[in-house]
Every structure is written in C-alpha cells, then in structure tokens.
C-alpha cells in the first residue's frame, strides 16, 4: 500500500510547478511540422505530393462526365459482332442465334417489318415485309477457307441426306461474314442447284460471282 501511495504522489508532483502552481500543458502535436508524403512521378520523374495523388479521385460533373463517356464507349464496343463472338466455346447453334440477332438489327434499322415463325422446323428463318413478304434464310461464317474465300451452306439435312435449298423453301439466302461485317443478299433462284456458296470479298482469280449481291438489300426493299 505504501508503494502505491508513493507512486500517486510522484505523479501528482509532476503536474505541480514552483509555488504549488499547476504546470501548463501544451496541445499535442503543436510545434511539430507535419510530414508531407512525397513520391516520384513515374512519367515525369518529378516529385509529387499527396495532393497530386488525391487529384485522381476527384468527384463532380467533370469526373462523372468522363466516367459516362468511358461507359458508353465500352457499351458500343460490346455490341460489335466480333466482340459478342469472342467466346470460342459457344456452340454453332448459339453462334447462329447471334447472327439472327444481327440480321434483326440490320433489317429493322432499314425500316423492314420482320417476323419470326414459331419453331425451327421450317426452311427459312424470317419473314420480311417490305410491301411484299419475303422468306429469308440467314447463314453466317467467321472463318476464311483457303486464301480468300468464305463459305456458307445453302442446304439442309433431310434425314441423313443433304438437300439444296430451292425457291419452294425460301426467297433469299442472306449470308453474313461476321469477322468482316459484310452482308450478301442472294436470291435463291440464282444459286440452284448449289449446296454451298463461296464469297470472295477480296476478289478471286477464278471470279467472284456473288459479289454483285454484296449489300444488295435493294432486292428486298426495291430501293437502291
């Protein structure tokens, strides 16, 4: 007990100055200069203060405007056909469905009224109303075969037999080269009895007979 009381008296003495007056205590940290955190800018090589680092986190209309612009650019990029197809694991049927969406975007953007028949057992994918009803089969490809050519099927399976499309099945085969964003609008009567169509957007020594149908939407709309 005596040791404990002695300690308390020593602490009390530290707070008392000469004449029994209390010692004045200054505020903590007063008189001490705050240290400024500095680093080195990687690009300019000059020193930068904490204020420079904090400028990266500015808020307000300017910052929000910049974020909106970046977000809109990312959204536009994500809607590009080649972006949608970066996932190589997608099965062929899913890839075909994406091409059908591209067809809808393209034709409806031109003012066509487009309808989708119920089910997938028909030999056409869409009905396009341009004042007249057209039955359209959509085909797509990404991969180049050979030096320059791209190929799509102009046929369907009937059991185990491959049967070429005719005018009884559809009016047009619309072929889409995804990687080039190129469309071919080919009348079926111009391809019979072919079961495969080859397209040469860069030209061919043998001749590119379907190039005249490149972006030939006027065949459906009646307007060049």
Backbone as CSV, one residue per row, in Angstrom:
resi,resn,N_x,N_y,N_z,CA_x,CA_y,CA_z,C_x,C_y,C_z
1,UNK,0.833,-1.188,0.000,0.000,0.000,0.000,0.877,1.252,0.000
2,UNK,1.986,1.263,0.749,2.863,2.432,0.824,3.485,2.728,-0.520
3,UNK,3.829,1.662,-1.285,4.434,1.858,-2.606,3.421,2.493,-3.545
4,UNK,2.203,2.044,-3.478,1.150,2.541,-4.355,0.858,4.020,-4.076
5,UNK,0.779,4.384,-2.804,0.536,5.785,-2.437,1.701,6.659,-2.862
6,UNK,2.919,6.147,-2.755,4.100,6.914,-3.164,4.093,7.198,-4.651
7,UNK,3.649,6.230,-5.430,3.585,6.426,-6.889,2.569,7.512,-7.237
8,UNK,1.444,7.498,-6.563,0.426,8.513,-6.843,0.941,9.906,-6.495
9,UNK,1.698,9.999,-5.421,2.246,11.296,-5.027,3.276,11.770,-6.028
10,UNK,4.043,10.881,-6.597,5.054,11.269,-7.583,4.398,11.799,-8.837
11,UNK,3.308,11.148,-9.244,2.582,11.625,-10.438,1.992,12.987,-10.191
12,UNK,1.440,13.198,-8.990,0.860,14.498,-8.646,1.919,15.574,-8.634
13,UNK,3.131,15.261,-8.152,4.212,16.246,-8.114,4.631,16.677,-9.506
14,UNK,4.554,15.757,-10.478,4.958,16.109,-11.850,4.057,17.179,-12.433
15,UNK,2.814,17.245,-11.982,1.882,18.237,-12.519,1.887,19.545,-11.768
16,UNK,2.744,19.689,-10.749,2.792,20.901,-9.940,4.136,21.569,-10.105
17,UNK,4.135,22.857,-10.379,5.366,23.598,-10.548,5.762,24.289,-9.263
18,UNK,6.674,25.263,-9.419,7.145,26.001,-8.238,6.023,26.808,-7.646
19,UNK,5.953,26.868,-6.307,4.913,27.626,-5.611,3.586,26.915,-5.579
20,UNK,3.584,25.671,-5.972,2.337,24.896,-5.943,1.424,25.152,-7.116
21,UNK,1.887,25.911,-8.123,1.064,26.163,-9.300,1.105,24.969,-10.263
22,UNK,-0.053,24.800,-10.937,-0.117,23.704,-11.916,0.672,24.060,-13.165
23,UNK,1.349,23.062,-13.676,2.094,23.254,-14.917,1.124,23.331,-16.100
24,UNK,1.426,24.238,-17.043,0.616,24.345,-18.264,1.051,23.281,-19.272
25,UNK,0.050,22.622,-19.794,0.344,21.575,-20.790,-0.038,22.102,-22.177
26,UNK,0.867,21.938,-23.063,0.576,22.372,-24.431,-0.259,21.336,-25.165
27,UNK,-0.871,21.773,-26.286,-1.655,20.854,-27.116,-0.727,19.868,-27.818
28,UNK,-1.260,18.689,-27.945,-0.458,17.646,-28.607,-0.187,18.015,-30.070
29,UNK,1.022,17.788,-30.449,1.390,17.975,-31.848,1.697,19.402,-32.223
30,UNK,1.441,20.391,-31.283,1.697,21.786,-31.600,3.197,22.000,-31.694
31,UNK,3.595,22.707,-32.728,5.017,22.985,-32.905,5.719,21.914,-33.708
32,UNK,5.035,20.828,-33.937,5.662,19.786,-34.749,5.179,19.919,-36.175
33,UNK,6.042,19.951,-37.124,5.711,20.108,-38.528,5.234,18.782,-39.090
34,UNK,4.074,18.849,-39.723,3.546,17.626,-40.337,4.419,17.203,-41.508
35,UNK,4.614,15.935,-41.533,5.421,15.394,-42.623,4.540,15.233,-43.861
36,UNK,5.047,15.639,-44.985,4.311,15.535,-46.244,4.815,14.331,-47.008
37,UNK,3.893,13.502,-47.355,4.272,12.292,-48.080,4.558,12.641,-49.520
38,UNK,5.690,12.286,-49.950,6.073,12.568,-51.332,6.501,11.281,-52.016
39,UNK,6.311,11.292,-53.299,6.755,10.164,-54.110,7.357,10.704,-55.388
40,UNK,7.613,9.854,-56.316,8.209,10.252,-57.589,7.259,9.882,-58.696
41,UNK,6.950,10.820,-59.567,6.098,10.555,-60.699,6.839,9.661,-61.680
42,UNK,6.198,8.553,-62.082,6.864,7.576,-62.947,7.153,8.151,-64.325
43,UNK,6.285,9.059,-64.826,6.454,9.558,-66.184,7.397,10.749,-66.242
44,UNK,7.155,11.768,-65.389,7.952,12.994,-65.477,9.229,12.949,-64.666
45,UNK,9.292,12.062,-63.640,10.474,11.975,-62.808,10.497,13.004,-61.700
46,UNK,9.481,13.923,-61.679,9.458,14.943,-60.630,8.778,14.407,-59.380
47,UNK,9.006,15.090,-58.266,8.353,14.693,-57.029,6.898,15.099,-57.063
48,UNK,6.051,14.295,-56.465,4.648,14.640,-56.368,4.230,14.558,-54.914
49,UNK,3.314,15.401,-54.525,2.819,15.418,-53.151,1.551,14.603,-53.062
50,UNK,1.070,14.511,-51.821,-0.156,13.745,-51.592,-1.304,14.361,-52.369
51,UNK,-1.301,15.664,-52.531,-2.369,16.333,-53.275,-2.463,15.859,-54.704
52,UNK,-1.291,15.570,-55.327,-1.300,15.064,-56.693,-1.975,13.711,-56.768
53,UNK,-1.694,12.856,-55.788,-2.297,11.525,-55.785,-3.802,11.619,-55.582
54,UNK,-4.229,12.558,-54.694,-5.646,12.663,-54.410,-6.424,13.232,-55.580
55,UNK,-5.728,13.930,-56.514,-6.425,14.515,-57.657,-7.011,13.449,-58.563
56,UNK,-6.509,12.247,-58.432,-7.038,11.165,-59.255,-8.431,10.762,-58.820
57,UNK,-8.840,11.139,-57.632,-10.125,10.736,-57.093,-11.104,11.905,-57.038
58,UNK,-10.951,12.843,-57.974,-11.842,13.987,-57.995,-13.263,13.543,-58.306
59,UNK,-14.214,14.229,-57.707,-15.614,13.940,-57.974,-16.285,15.196,-58.498
60,UNK,-17.487,15.047,-59.017,-18.200,16.193,-59.547,-18.609,15.960,-60.983
61,UNK,-19.179,16.976,-61.632,-19.678,16.819,-63.002,-18.613,16.376,-63.991
62,UNK,-17.392,16.929,-63.879,-16.339,16.570,-64.831,-15.987,15.104,-64.737
63,UNK,-15.793,14.631,-63.506,-15.437,13.225,-63.327,-16.577,12.312,-63.771
64,UNK,-17.818,12.700,-63.430,-18.960,11.880,-63.823,-19.117,11.848,-65.323
65,UNK,-18.856,12.979,-65.983,-18.952,13.032,-67.436,-17.929,12.100,-68.085
66,UNK,-16.696,12.096,-67.540,-15.659,11.210,-68.071,-16.008,9.747,-67.898
67,UNK,-16.558,9.402,-66.725,-16.957,8.020,-66.474,-18.087,7.605,-67.411
68,UNK,-19.030,8.523,-67.682,-20.136,8.210,-68.583,-19.630,7.965,-69.993
69,UNK,-18.701,8.791,-70.443,-18.152,8.621,-71.786,-17.440,7.285,-71.932
70,UNK,-16.666,6.897,-70.902,-15.968,5.609,-70.956,-16.952,4.454,-70.952
71,UNK,-18.009,4.583,-70.134,-19.016,3.526,-70.067,-19.730,3.370,-71.402
72,UNK,-20.081,4.494,-72.046,-20.759,4.431,-73.342,-19.856,3.799,-74.393
73,UNK,-18.561,4.118,-74.346,-17.625,3.530,-75.311,-17.525,2.021,-75.114
74,UNK,-17.490,1.580,-73.861,-17.438,0.146,-73.585,-18.699,-0.554,-74.063
75,UNK,-19.864,0.110,-73.898,-21.115,-0.483,-74.350,-21.156,-0.605,-75.862
76,UNK,-20.693,0.429,-76.558,-20.654,0.357,-78.027,-19.730,-0.762,-78.483
77,UNK,-18.590,-0.905,-77.817,-17.643,-1.963,-78.171,-18.251,-3.337,-77.942
78,UNK,-18.997,-3.492,-76.840,-19.562,-4.801,-76.514,-20.656,-5.221,-77.483
79,UNK,-21.239,-4.271,-78.229,-22.307,-4.592,-79.168,-21.780,-4.952,-80.549
80,UNK,-20.507,-4.802,-80.770,-19.954,-5.171,-82.068,-20.001,-6.684,-82.240
81,UNK,-20.327,-7.171,-83.453,-20.467,-8.619,-83.665,-19.250,-9.421,-83.270
82,UNK,-18.046,-8.907,-83.598,-16.857,-9.676,-83.275,-16.634,-9.771,-81.778
83,UNK,-17.095,-8.744,-81.024,-16.967,-8.792,-79.568,-17.887,-9.862,-78.994
84,UNK,-19.103,-9.954,-79.506,-20.062,-10.926,-78.997,-19.605,-12.357,-79.220
85,UNK,-18.718,-12.540,-80.161,-18.295,-13.893,-80.529,-16.875,-14.220,-80.075
86,UNK,-16.354,-13.496,-79.114,-15.007,-13.778,-78.626,-14.947,-15.074,-77.836
87,UNK,-16.090,-15.479,-77.275,-16.129,-16.718,-76.510,-16.169,-17.890,-77.475
88,UNK,-15.018,-18.510,-77.724,-14.936,-19.559,-78.733,-15.630,-20.842,-78.318
89,UNK,-16.024,-20.940,-77.065,-16.671,-22.163,-76.611,-18.136,-22.220,-76.996
90,UNK,-18.702,-21.125,-77.515,-20.108,-21.123,-77.887,-20.364,-22.147,-78.990
91,UNK,-21.400,-22.960,-78.858,-21.706,-23.966,-79.881,-22.201,-23.302,-81.161
92,UNK,-22.149,-24.011,-82.293,-22.569,-23.428,-83.578,-23.994,-22.888,-83.559
93,UNK,-24.900,-23.571,-82.876,-26.292,-23.101,-82.829,-26.383,-21.747,-82.146
94,UNK,-25.628,-21.557,-81.078,-25.630,-20.269,-80.384,-25.030,-19.177,-81.279
95,UNK,-24.002,-19.528,-82.012,-23.405,-18.559,-82.929,-24.408,-18.157,-84.008
96,UNK,-25.201,-19.142,-84.486,-26.230,-18.832,-85.466,-27.299,-17.920,-84.906
97,UNK,-27.634,-18.109,-83.635,-28.632,-17.254,-82.990,-28.134,-15.812,-82.896
98,UNK,-26.854,-15.639,-82.641,-26.282,-14.293,-82.602,-26.368,-13.632,-83.974
99,UNK,-26.148,-14.410,-85.029,-26.236,-13.861,-86.386,-27.666,-13.466,-86.725
100,UNK,-28.627,-14.211,-86.207,-30.023,-13.848,-86.416,-30.343,-12.517,-85.725
101,UNK,-29.759,-12.303,-84.559,-29.927,-11.011,-83.883,-29.313,-9.883,-84.708
102,UNK,-28.166,-10.144,-85.313,-27.530,-9.154,-86.173,-28.433,-8.838,-87.372
103,UNK,-29.073,-9.873,-87.910,-29.975,-9.684,-89.042,-31.162,-8.812,-88.637
104,UNK,-31.729,-9.087,-87.463,-32.843,-8.273,-86.972,-32.433,-6.813,-86.834
105,UNK,-31.284,-6.587,-86.239,-30.803,-5.215,-86.054,-30.616,-4.516,-87.397
106,UNK,-30.075,-5.254,-88.356,-29.800,-4.667,-89.675,-31.086,-4.341,-90.419
107,UNK,-31.978,-5.296,-90.543,-33.183,-5.111,-91.355,-34.186,-4.163,-90.711
108,UNK,-34.381,-4.276,-89.397,-35.314,-3.368,-88.736,-34.786,-1.942,-88.755
109,UNK,-33.443,-1.804,-88.735,-32.850,-0.474,-88.853,-33.102,0.151,-90.207
110,UNK,-33.381,-0.679,-91.226,-33.700,-0.168,-92.558,-35.197,0.030,-92.751
111,UNK,-35.958,-0.233,-91.707,-37.395,0.001,-91.780,-38.226,-1.209,-92.160
112,UNK,-37.625,-2.379,-92.259,-38.391,-3.573,-92.591,-39.189,-4.052,-91.376
113,UNK,-40.324,-4.668,-91.656,-41.095,-5.340,-90.611,-40.699,-6.809,-90.649
114,UNK,-40.139,-7.301,-89.570,-39.561,-8.650,-89.564,-40.317,-9.537,-88.579
115,UNK,-40.677,-10.715,-89.036,-41.388,-11.681,-88.200,-40.605,-12.981,-88.145
116,UNK,-40.727,-13.657,-87.008,-40.050,-14.933,-86.794,-41.100,-16.039,-86.697
117,UNK,-41.042,-17.057,-87.575,-42.025,-18.143,-87.483,-41.824,-18.962,-86.214
118,UNK,-42.915,-19.503,-85.683,-42.851,-20.309,-84.474,-42.142,-21.624,-84.771
119,UNK,-41.159,-21.971,-83.924,-40.418,-23.217,-84.113,-39.241,-23.038,-85.061
120,UNK,-38.484,-24.110,-85.245,-37.316,-24.044,-86.128,-37.308,-25.203,-87.131
121,UNK,-38.495,-25.659,-87.506,-38.588,-26.796,-88.430,-38.809,-26.352,-89.871
122,UNK,-38.831,-25.015,-90.097,-39.027,-24.515,-91.451,-37.683,-24.295,-92.127
123,UNK,-37.737,-24.125,-93.430,-36.501,-23.927,-94.182,-36.235,-22.446,-94.433
124,UNK,-36.775,-21.616,-93.610,-36.447,-20.190,-93.612,-36.518,-19.705,-92.169
125,UNK,-35.787,-18.618,-91.889,-35.661,-18.098,-90.526,-36.581,-16.924,-90.245
126,UNK,-36.820,-16.083,-91.253,-37.598,-14.868,-91.039,-38.526,-14.604,-92.222
127,UNK,-39.542,-13.809,-91.954,-40.396,-13.240,-92.992,-40.218,-11.735,-92.931
128,UNK,-39.777,-11.140,-94.032,-39.536,-9.701,-94.086,-40.622,-9.047,-94.925
129,UNK,-41.264,-8.056,-94.336,-42.347,-7.336,-95.002,-41.814,-6.005,-95.495
130,UNK,-41.701,-5.871,-96.812,-41.269,-4.614,-97.424,-42.329,-4.110,-98.402
131,UNK,-43.591,-4.464,-98.145,-44.662,-4.234,-99.102,-44.996,-5.551,-99.779
132,UNK,-44.053,-6.449,-99.700,-44.212,-7.833,-100.145,-43.533,-8.709,-99.100
133,UNK,-44.031,-9.916,-98.915,-43.465,-10.812,-97.914,-42.375,-11.680,-98.541
134,UNK,-41.211,-11.671,-97.888,-40.069,-12.467,-98.349,-39.681,-13.476,-97.278
135,UNK,-39.451,-14.712,-97.697,-38.942,-15.743,-96.790,-37.414,-15.751,-96.891
136,UNK,-36.767,-15.607,-95.741,-35.315,-15.420,-95.722,-34.659,-16.474,-94.841
137,UNK,-33.618,-17.088,-95.371,-32.759,-17.993,-94.612,-31.444,-17.267,-94.322
138,UNK,-31.054,-17.197,-93.056,-29.836,-16.485,-92.657,-28.722,-17.489,-92.422
139,UNK,-27.582,-17.244,-93.032,-26.388,-18.059,-92.833,-25.236,-17.133,-92.452
140,UNK,-24.296,-17.645,-91.679,-23.165,-16.812,-91.267,-21.898,-17.642,-91.166
141,UNK,-20.779,-16.941,-91.235,-19.472,-17.579,-91.067,-18.472,-16.544,-90.575
142,UNK,-17.431,-17.022,-89.946,-16.334,-16.160,-89.497,-15.031,-16.528,-90.169
143,UNK,-14.895,-17.804,-90.478,-13.594,-18.357,-90.854,-13.387,-18.321,-92.362
144,UNK,-12.209,-17.931,-92.748,-11.826,-17.922,-94.152,-11.290,-19.310,-94.527
145,UNK,-11.781,-19.838,-95.621,-11.277,-21.112,-96.133,-10.392,-20.829,-97.338
146,UNK,-9.188,-21.400,-97.322,-8.279,-21.113,-98.411,-7.687,-19.731,-98.265
147,UNK,-7.242,-19.170,-99.380,-6.541,-17.890,-99.341,-7.480,-16.723,-99.084
148,UNK,-8.684,-16.753,-99.687,-9.528,-15.572,-99.590,-11.005,-15.874,-99.347
149,UNK,-11.450,-17.080,-99.587,-12.874,-17.352,-99.637,-13.545,-17.658,-98.306
150,UNK,-14.837,-17.339,-98.239,-15.699,-17.659,-97.105,-16.865,-18.483,-97.643
151,UNK,-17.245,-19.505,-96.900,-18.288,-20.409,-97.381,-19.429,-20.509,-96.377
152,UNK,-20.669,-20.629,-96.908,-21.843,-20.910,-96.088,-22.644,-22.006,-96.784
153,UNK,-23.467,-22.692,-96.009,-24.307,-23.751,-96.566,-25.559,-23.164,-97.198
154,UNK,-25.929,-23.738,-98.337,-27.196,-23.394,-98.983,-28.053,-24.651,-99.046
155,UNK,-28.027,-25.396,-97.953,-28.685,-26.694,-97.917,-29.193,-26.983,-96.516
156,UNK,-29.977,-28.032,-96.409,-30.496,-28.513,-95.134,-30.396,-30.033,-95.121
157,UNK,-30.462,-30.602,-93.916,-30.470,-32.053,-93.773,-31.905,-32.554,-93.780
158,UNK,-32.141,-33.543,-94.599,-33.418,-34.264,-94.585,-33.073,-35.716,-94.264
159,UNK,-33.239,-36.073,-92.986,-32.719,-37.362,-92.530,-31.209,-37.309,-92.551
160,UNK,-30.607,-38.200,-93.295,-29.145,-38.204,-93.450,-28.710,-37.637,-94.785
161,UNK,-29.642,-37.111,-95.529,-29.352,-36.599,-96.861,-29.280,-35.075,-96.848
162,UNK,-28.318,-34.530,-97.575,-28.171,-33.083,-97.698,-28.944,-32.628,-98.932
163,UNK,-29.878,-31.719,-98.720,-30.738,-31.248,-99.799,-30.533,-29.752,-99.983
164,UNK,-30.287,-29.331,-101.225,-30.099,-27.921,-101.504,-31.402,-27.149,-101.420
165,UNK,-31.315,-25.902,-100.999,-32.493,-25.041,-100.905,-32.955,-24.611,-102.291
166,UNK,-34.267,-24.493,-102.453,-34.862,-24.051,-103.715,-35.842,-22.921,-103.439
167,UNK,-36.458,-22.408,-104.513,-37.424,-21.324,-104.379,-38.668,-21.751,-103.613
168,UNK,-38.926,-23.045,-103.527,-40.052,-23.522,-102.731,-39.792,-23.367,-101.231
169,UNK,-38.509,-23.310,-100.868,-38.133,-23.225,-99.447,-38.049,-21.787,-98.954
170,UNK,-37.425,-20.932,-99.732,-37.249,-19.534,-99.319,-36.959,-18.678,-100.544
171,UNK,-36.999,-17.371,-100.352,-36.754,-16.433,-101.454,-35.308,-15.952,-101.502
172,UNK,-34.712,-15.761,-100.314,-33.346,-15.252,-100.249,-32.533,-16.042,-99.236
173,UNK,-31.255,-16.167,-99.539,-30.269,-16.573,-98.533,-29.439,-15.332,-98.230
174,UNK,-29.491,-14.900,-96.990,-28.703,-13.741,-96.562,-27.497,-14.271,-95.798
175,UNK,-26.314,-14.085,-96.371,-25.073,-14.594,-95.777,-24.329,-13.452,-95.094
176,UNK,-23.872,-13.718,-93.891,-23.184,-12.699,-93.099,-21.781,-13.169,-92.766
177,UNK,-20.779,-12.414,-93.199,-19.393,-12.681,-92.818,-19.116,-11.850,-91.571
178,UNK,-19.130,-12.505,-90.440,-19.094,-11.804,-89.146,-17.807,-11.015,-88.972
179,UNK,-16.684,-11.652,-89.249,-15.391,-11.010,-88.994,-15.154,-9.796,-89.877
180,UNK,-15.885,-9.700,-90.988,-15.724,-8.558,-91.899,-16.928,-7.614,-91.862
181,UNK,-17.988,-8.011,-91.180,-19.222,-7.236,-91.117,-19.734,-6.934,-92.532
182,UNK,-19.827,-8.008,-93.325,-20.284,-7.897,-94.713,-21.502,-8.794,-94.902
183,UNK,-22.512,-8.260,-95.604,-23.748,-8.991,-95.883,-23.873,-9.257,-97.379
184,UNK,-24.396,-10.445,-97.708,-24.735,-10.785,-99.079,-26.210,-11.183,-99.122
185,UNK,-26.954,-10.553,-100.012,-28.385,-10.842,-100.163,-28.556,-11.552,-101.503
186,UNK,-28.665,-12.865,-101.447,-28.620,-13.692,-102.654,-29.993,-14.321,-102.917
187,UNK,-30.586,-14.065,-104.088,-31.837,-14.753,-104.437,-31.589,-16.251,-104.602
188,UNK,-32.486,-17.050,-104.069,-32.297,-18.499,-104.130,-32.292,-18.992,-105.576
189,UNK,-33.076,-18.363,-106.424,-33.139,-18.808,-107.821,-31.801,-18.646,-108.539
190,UNK,-30.894,-17.820,-107.961,-29.592,-17.599,-108.584,-28.555,-18.631,-108.154
191,UNK,-28.892,-19.508,-107.225,-27.881,-20.441,-106.700,-28.195,-21.909,-106.994
192,UNK,-29.422,-22.201,-107.345,-29.802,-23.599,-107.600,-28.943,-24.137,-108.738
193,UNK,-28.336,-25.338,-108.648,-28.531,-26.361,-107.602,-27.390,-26.422,-106.585
194,UNK,-26.718,-25.308,-106.317,-25.581,-25.334,-105.401,-26.020,-25.636,-103.966
195,UNK,-25.141,-26.324,-103.244,-25.399,-26.634,-101.837,-24.486,-25.844,-100.908
196,UNK,-23.494,-25.160,-101.499,-22.594,-24.299,-100.736,-22.336,-23.034,-101.547
197,UNK,-22.210,-21.935,-100.847,-21.931,-20.659,-101.503,-20.572,-20.147,-101.041
198,UNK,-19.772,-19.688,-102.010,-18.457,-19.155,-101.708,-18.428,-17.668,-102.009
199,UNK,-17.881,-16.912,-101.077,-17.813,-15.460,-101.216,-16.352,-15.020,-101.140
200,UNK,-16.012,-14.055,-102.021,-14.634,-13.574,-102.100,-14.631,-12.044,-102.016
201,UNK,-14.761,-11.503,-100.822,-14.797,-10.034,-100.693,-13.504,-9.351,-101.110
202,UNK,-12.397,-10.103,-101.156,-11.112,-9.526,-101.579,-10.788,-9.858,-103.026
203,UNK,-11.754,-10.458,-103.740,-11.526,-10.817,-105.128,-10.967,-12.223,-105.260
204,UNK,-11.059,-12.762,-106.463,-10.566,-14.112,-106.725,-10.157,-14.232,-108.189
205,UNK,-9.107,-15.009,-108.448,-8.653,-15.236,-109.820,-9.691,-16.002,-110.634
206,UNK,-10.470,-16.847,-109.940,-11.488,-17.638,-110.620,-12.775,-16.838,-110.832
207,UNK,-12.843,-15.672,-110.237,-14.051,-14.867,-110.347,-14.899,-14.982,-109.087
208,UNK,-15.494,-13.870,-108.700,-16.332,-13.835,-107.510,-17.765,-13.553,-107.975
209,UNK,-18.491,-14.603,-108.306,-19.786,-14.459,-108.959,-20.862,-13.868,-108.047
210,UNK,-20.673,-13.938,-106.732,-21.704,-13.440,-105.818,-21.420,-12.039,-105.294
211,UNK,-20.340,-11.413,-105.774,-20.029,-10.064,-105.305,-21.086,-9.049,-105.702
212,UNK,-21.811,-9.317,-106.769,-22.870,-8.392,-107.188,-24.032,-8.365,-106.193
213,UNK,-24.055,-9.353,-105.290,-25.103,-9.406,-104.274,-24.634,-8.872,-102.921
214,UNK,-23.466,-8.306,-102.912,-22.930,-7.750,-101.666,-23.739,-6.505,-101.258
215,UNK,-24.320,-6.544,-100.041,-25.162,-5.468,-99.519,-26.298,-5.130,-100.487
216,UNK,-26.822,-6.123,-101.183,-27.876,-5.893,-102.184,-29.256,-5.919,-101.531
217,UNK,-29.438,-5.120,-100.503,-30.718,-5.070,-99.803,-31.825,-4.522,-100.690
218,UNK,-31.460,-3.810,-101.731,-32.446,-3.240,-102.637,-33.274,-4.323,-103.322
219,UNK,-32.745,-5.543,-103.405,-33.513,-6.638,-103.994,-34.758,-6.952,-103.172
220,UNK,-34.697,-6.662,-101.872,-35.829,-6.877,-100.994,-36.674,-5.619,-100.800
221,UNK,-35.998,-4.480,-100.703,-36.719,-3.240,-100.420,-37.216,-2.546,-101.698
222,UNK,-36.572,-2.838,-102.835,-36.925,-2.163,-104.078,-36.316,-0.797,-104.205
223,UNK,-35.416,-0.427,-103.253,-34.786,0.890,-103.274,-33.261,0.741,-103.267
224,UNK,-32.601,1.364,-104.222,-31.140,1.326,-104.258,-30.557,2.502,-103.487
